[in-house]
Amino acid sequence: MEYDEYIKLVDKYYKNDCRECNFQNRIIIPFLESIAEEFDVVDVSTLYRNWKGISREKFADQYTPDVLVTRYWKLGEENKEKPLLIVEVKTPKARDRVHAEKEIEEYLKKSNVVILTNCITWEIYDNRRHKDLYMLETTYSQEHKGKRIQYPTDVCCRWENDEHDIKWNKDANKWNDLRTKLINILPSKN
């Protein structure tokens, strides 16, 4: 997926239908599939604890992640390896940082790499709890309700105003850095 296409899609859903499922299934999964062609990129967001015959213990406990990148996936079969990546997707308008941090903490027990993203900021955590940030928005500040908000922000910390457009950093280097990081995280399938 090219950066211009990515920006167009994020802006479309941000302005017209800002549900998490749109960002997850129409942007994040196709983007990950484009760079992880050797692996399975799987929406597991609805595989709750009440599912029978699913070995959730490899990727979830209390919380259910949104997306897994794994070497092999077949629903209902025992998945013997832990996921290569667990991805938690939020909308750009999400305001649940405390909850997101609890999810990340749990998922790091299931995978060596966990990603939290709202499509604007990508927070990539490793099993040492180290966080790499990839922010695709320009740096600026804006007044909101008497406070000065600094952008870009961490995931789940943005301003909730529908009139506020995302100010994308058009420098493709940031996009390429993110793509390179994600490619380098994934091992060779062989």
Salt bridges, closest charged atoms under 4 A:
ASP17 OD1 - ARG19 NE 2.79
ASP61 OD1 - LYS110 NZ 3.30
GLU77 OE2 - LYS74 NZ 3.63
GLU81 OE1 - ARG71 NE 3.02
GLU88 OE2 - LYS90 NZ 3.51
ASP96 OD2 - LYS90 NZ 3.22
GLU101 OE2 - ARG97 NE 2.98
GLU103 OE1 - LYS90 NZ 3.04
GLU103 OE2 - HIS99 NE2 3.23
GLU123 OE2 - ARG97 NH1 2.76
ASP126 OD2 - ARG128 NH2 2.87
ASP132 OD1 - HIS130 NE2 2.83
ASP132 OD2 - LYS181 NZ 2.72
GLU137 OE1 - ARG158 NH1 2.58
GLU143 OE2 - ARG148 NH2 3.37
ASP154 OD2 - LYS131 NZ 3.91
GLU160 OE2 - ARG95 NE 3.38
ASP162 OD1 - LYS93 NZ 2.10
